[in-house]
Amino acid sequence: MIEEKENIQFELTDELIDKVERLVELKNDKELKLLLNEFHYADVAEILDELSLEDSVYLIKLLDSETTSDILTELDEDTREKVLEKLSAKEIAEEVEELDTDDAADIIAELPEKRQAEVISQIEDEEHREEITELLTYEDDSAGGLMAKELVKVYETWTVAGCLRRIRGQAKEVTRVHSIYVVNKEEKLIGRLSLKDLIVAKSEQKIADIAKDNVDYVHVNDDVEDVAKVMSKYDLEAIPVVDDEQTLLGRITIDDIVDVLKEEAEKDYQLAAGITQDVEADDTVWELTKARLPWLVLGLFGGLGSVFIMKGYEDIMATVPSLFFYTPLIAAMAGNVGVQSSAIIVQGLANDNVKGSIFNRLVKEVGLSLINGFALAILVILFGFAINQNATESLAIAVSMMSVIIVAALVGTFVPIILDKRGIDPAIATGPFITTSNDILGIYLFFVLSGLIIGF
């Protein structure tokens, strides 16, 4: 009976870090190589992120480029930037020569322009150098900036037998062969094949006879978010990239799209929290302050606006003091309902699921708000009954809160849609923007409606 090897999840421990640091201090290169070769390159990157810069650079220079090139791609951006500063242009070139063109271009793009030129000039493989240089010309958030040049392509005029011989050489340069792309003599994309298609076909058949012509593709200037939507919709592991002439330029794989989705999710989460710049917990106090302060200032002015509104209704509060104690409840309900509504809409916009007429969405939101508002209003009235509160006051508070909930839901629904139509990231509407605006609007409606019902 064959004993199955247990799959043990990597765990970064203080003991492991201490052991690596001790071996580096002793310059025990042999033991270090034996230890680190046991781990996946992503795990080694995690170790390096916890070491001092000097120790990290020492290990990068110790291990072979085939290993360290992958480690560099997994390092924290700040750590990688500092490590690259300690490496010569020749050393960086040796690292990127081991990487696929998209990863190589990403690393070089992080360098200063002068340093980029120095590194590129040190790349010995001329074809690799030219492909990286091409990728650096595209915008970061475009399909061209995300694609890799490595792919397997065949010509429509080839036979199956000839195709199999030729693609062996191409496949050596491709980490995963998701699809085989078919081009004509002008290098235009005209179809695709799977390995299964080749295996089951007869040796003498022409590629044009077995290729599928319904191939999905994206344009080199398409936005990466649009690329992600296409790959998600059609459940693709890879997608080819073409130019205006339909010339096959490269391909984008699912691992790159996962990275894009992760970055977008992090950005949207920060926007929703009222952070206007891409920051991390380890950034400087000044960088974190610049990212957070603008929305805190907005919140301050929003709070001051609420104060002025309440001052305008001092007479009501003097006569009916209980209204004052319900203002935090009204503000909280308005903010919470607005954030709930906007979060659903922003998610729908991101997934391209917000469709149909604006009127139908208006009717739906009003209906939903009426149900939720009525249920909460009943609870408020029951609470007032329990504490022997005046029935008219309870009714005024309940009706006002119900109205505030409806308005807050509408604001939370339509503000993201309007922002999206104007080309502004709608995620900004799920945070302090909605909360602050609904706080002010909610308190204003609360006092206006309560005053009308009570008789002021």
MOQUI-V472311 format. One line per field, one symbol per residue. psi: psi as a letter, one per 20 degrees, with the letter a starting at -180 (. if undefined). A space follows every 10 residues. Layout:
# MOQUI-V472311
psi = ???
This chain:
# MOQUI-V472311
psi = ppppppoppp porhggghgg hghghikmhg hgggghiiqq hhhhhhghhi rrgghghghg hgrqhhghgh ghhiqqgggg ghghhiqrhg gghhghhiqq hghghgghhi qqgghghggh iiohoggggh gghghiiqqh krhhihrqip roqqqhiqrg ghghghiggg hhipgpngqp ppraijjppi arqrhggggi qqhiqqhhhi qpimpqrqqh jqqhhhghgg hggjlqhqpq prahjjppha qprhhhhggg hgghggghgh ghjkoiqorr hjrrhgghgh hhgghhgghg hgghghghgh hikhgghhhm hhhgiihhgg gggggggghg ghggggghhh jkinrrqhgh hggghggghg ggggghhghg ghghhhjlqp hggggggggg hgggggghhg ghghghgggg hjjpoihiii chgggghhgg gghghghggg ggghk.
